[in-house]
Amino acid sequence: MAALDHLAVSAETLEAGVAHVEAALGVTLEAGGKHPHMGTHNRLLSLGPQEYLEVIAIDPDASKPALPRWFDLDSFSGPPRLTNWIVRVDDLDRAIDLAPEGAGHATELTRGDFRWRFAVPPDGRLPFGDAFPALIEWQGNARPATRLPDRGCRLIRLEIACPEPDALAAALPLADPRVVIVAGEKAMRATIGTPYGNRVLA
């Protein structure tokens, strides 16, 4: 089984990323945490009982990891933007076997009582120019989505532009009618329902 787990907005600084999302959606983000294994930190927003959004950036207080950071953050520059989507799977090893080459190696991670396995690409970039979803397998019942306060936000549509849209669509591990693949240079655009109406986050 596979399902959308969360969206990632990358930023040069966490403060800039939070300001970008809060201005676009009109809601306040929640506290997140640090990822020492990757040298990153984040802030979060619920998108419903099973989904959420994270703003992620390099943690300036963390040591540089021995491997490239996830979401290609080592190469990120420019304004904050939606860069990645993450799909939850029941069996990460099998999902990696079925995924395109370069989807990543299973890596065990923890933060507090959260435990998960994540497919980390060897160079930080996912297949199809980083348009393929990152794969995650949560361990146990503790997950951010179930603990975040509900601010009334819900994902309505996720549009992913890719130079090879048909190949990407055929390789996806899930079928979600909200996820739409279109032709173009790699970009992502999410339509999110908020208490103030539908807002677009890109």
For each residue, the residues with C-beta under 8 A, 3 or more apart:
1: 89 90
2: 87 88 89 90 95 173 174
3: 50 87 88 174 176
4: 51 85 86 87 88 155 158 174 176 178 179
5: 50 51 52 86 87 88 136 145
6: 47 51 52 53 54 85 86 144 145
7: 47 52 53 54 82 84 85 86 155 158 188 190
8: 53 54 55 56 71 82 83 84 85 86 134
9: 17 20 21 53 54 55 56 80 81 82 83 201
10: 17 56 57 71 73 76 80 81 83 84
11: 14 16 17 18 20 55 56 57 76 80
12: 16 57 58 76 77 78 80
13: 16 17 57 60
14: 11 17 18 41 42 43 55 56 57 59
15: 18 19
16: 11 12 13 19 20 57 79 80
17: 9 10 11 13 14 20 21 43 55 56 57 80
18: 11 14 15 21 22 29 43 55
19: 15 16 22 23 80
20: 9 11 16 17 23 24 55 79 80 81
21: 9 17 18 24 25 29 45 53 55 80 201
22: 18 19 25 26 27 28 29
23: 19 20 26
24: 20 21 199 200 201
25: 21 22 45 153 192 194 199 201
26: 22 23 194 195 196 199
27: 22 45 151 152 153 194 195
28: 22 151
29: 18 21 22 32 43 44 45 55
30: 43 44 45 46 148 149
31: 43 44
32: 29 41 42 43 44 54 55
33: 41 42 111 112
34: 40 41 59 62 111
35: 38 39 40 41 42 59 109 111
36: 39 62 63
37: 65 107 109
38: 35 65 69 70
39: 35 36 58 59 62 63 64 65 69
40: 34 35 56 57 58 59 62 69 70 73
41: 14 32 33 34 35 56 57 59 62
42: 14 32 33 35 54 55 56 57
43: 14 17 18 29 30 31 32 54 55
44: 29 30 31 32 52 53 54 55 144 148
45: 21 25 27 29 30 52 53 54 148 151 153
46: 30 51 52 145 148 149 150 151 153
47: 6 7 51 52 53 145 153 154 155 192
48: 51 145 150 153 154 155
49: 145 146 150
50: 3 5 145 146
51: 4 5 6 46 47 48 145 155
52: 5 6 7 44 45 46 47 144 145 148
53: 6 7 8 9 21 44 45 47 153 192 201
54: 6 7 8 9 32 42 43 44 45 144
55: 8 9 11 14 17 18 20 21 29 32 42 43 44 80
56: 8 9 10 11 14 17 40 41 42 71 73
57: 10 11 12 13 14 16 17 40 41 42 73
58: 12 39 40 62 69 73 74
59: 14 34 35 39 40 41 62
60: 13
61:
62: 34 36 39 40 41 58 59
63: 36 39
64: 39
65: 37 38 39 68 69
66:
67: 120 122
68: 65 72 74 121 122 123 124
69: 38 39 40 58 65 72 73 74 124
70: 38 40 73 118 120 121 124 134
71: 8 10 56 76 83 84 124 130 134
72: 68 69 75 76 83 123 124 125 130
73: 10 40 56 57 58 69 70 76 124
74: 58 68 69 124
75: 72 124
76: 10 11 12 71 72 73 83
77: 12
78: 12 81
79: 16 20
80: 9 10 11 12 16 17 19 20 21 55
81: 9 10 20 78 188 202
82: 7 8 9 188 189 190 201 202
83: 8 9 10 71 72 76 130 188
84: 7 8 10 71 126 130 133 134 188
85: 4 6 7 8 133 134 158 160 179 188
86: 4 5 6 7 8 133 134 135 136
87: 2 3 4 5 133 134 135 136 173 174
88: 2 3 4 5 136 137 138
89: 1 2 92 94 95 135 136 137 173
90: 1 2 137
91: 94 95 137
92: 89 95 96 106 117 118 119 135 136 137
93: 96 97 106
94: 89 91 97 98
95: 2 89 91 92 98 99 103 119 135 137 173
96: 92 93 99 103 104 105 106 119 135
97: 93 94
98: 94 95 173
99: 95 96 103 119 127 132 135 171 173
100: 103 127 128 132 171
101: 127
102: 121 122 123 125 126 127
103: 95 96 99 100 119 121 126 127 132 135
104: 96 107 118 119 120 121 122 126 134 135
105: 96 119 120 122
106: 92 93 96 117 118 119 137
107: 37 104 117 118 119 120
108: 115 117
109: 35 37 115 116 117 118
110: 114 115 116
111: 33 34 35 114
112: 33
113: 142
114: 110 111 138 142 143 144
115: 108 109 110 138 139 140 142
116: 109 110 136 137 138 139
117: 92 106 107 108 109 136 137 139
118: 70 92 104 106 107 109 134 135 136 137
119: 92 95 96 99 103 104 105 106 107 134 135 136
120: 67 70 104 105 107
121: 68 70 102 103 104 124 125 126
122: 67 68 102 104 105
123: 68 72 102
124: 68 69 70 71 72 73 74 75 121
125: 72 102 121 129 130
126: 84 102 103 104 121 130 131 132 133 134
127: 99 100 101 102 103 131 132 171
128: 100 131 132 162 163 164 167 168 171 186
129: 125 162 163 186
130: 71 72 83 84 125 126 186
131: 126 127 128 160 161 162 168 186 188
132: 99 100 103 126 127 128 168 171 172
133: 84 85 86 87 126 172 173
134: 8 70 71 84 85 86 87 104 118 119 126
135: 86 87 89 92 95 96 99 103 104 118 119 173
136: 5 86 87 88 89 92 116 117 118 119
137: 88 89 90 91 92 95 106 116 117 118
138: 88 114 115 116 142 143
139: 115 116 117
140: 115
141: 146
142: 113 114 115 138 146 147
143: 114 138 146 147
144: 6 44 52 54 114 147 148
145: 5 6 46 47 48 49 50 51 52 148
146: 49 50 141 142 143
147: 142 143 144
148: 30 44 45 46 52 144 145
149: 30 46
150: 46 48 49
151: 27 28 45 46 194 195
152: 27 193 194 195
153: 25 27 45 46 47 48 53 192 193 194 195
154: 47 48 192 193
155: 4 7 47 48 51 158 178 190 191 192 193
156: 178 191 192 193 198
157: 178 180 190 191
158: 4 7 85 155 178 179 180 188 189 190 191
159: 180 182 188 189 190 191
160: 85 131 168 179 180 181 182 187 188
161: 131 165 182 183 184 185 186 187 188 189
162: 128 129 131 165 168 181 182 183 184 186
163: 128 129 183 184 185 186
164: 128 167 168
165: 161 162 168 169 181 182 183
166: 169 170
167: 128 164 170 171
168: 128 131 132 160 162 164 165 171 172 181
169: 165 166 172 181
170: 166 167
171: 99 100 127 128 132 167 168
172: 132 133 168 169 175 179 181
173: 2 87 89 95 98 99 133 135
174: 2 3 4 87 179
175: 172
176: 3 4 179
177:
178: 4 155 156 157 158
179: 4 85 158 160 172 174 176
180: 157 158 159 160
181: 160 162 165 168 169 172
182: 159 160 161 162 165
183: 161 162 163 165
184: 161 162 163 187
185: 161 163
186: 128 129 130 131 161 162 163
187: 160 161 184 202
188: 7 81 82 83 84 85 131 158 159 160 161 202
189: 82 158 159 161 200 201 202
190: 7 82 155 157 158 159 200 201 202
191: 155 156 157 158 159 198 199 200
192: 25 47 53 153 154 155 156 198 199 200 201
193: 152 153 154 155 156 197 198 199
194: 25 26 27 151 152 153 197 198 199
195: 26 27 151 152 153
196: 26 199
197: 193 194
198: 156 191 192 193 194
199: 24 25 26 191 192 193 194 196
200: 24 189 190 191 192
201: 9 21 24 25 53 82 189 190 192
202: 81 82 187 188 189 190
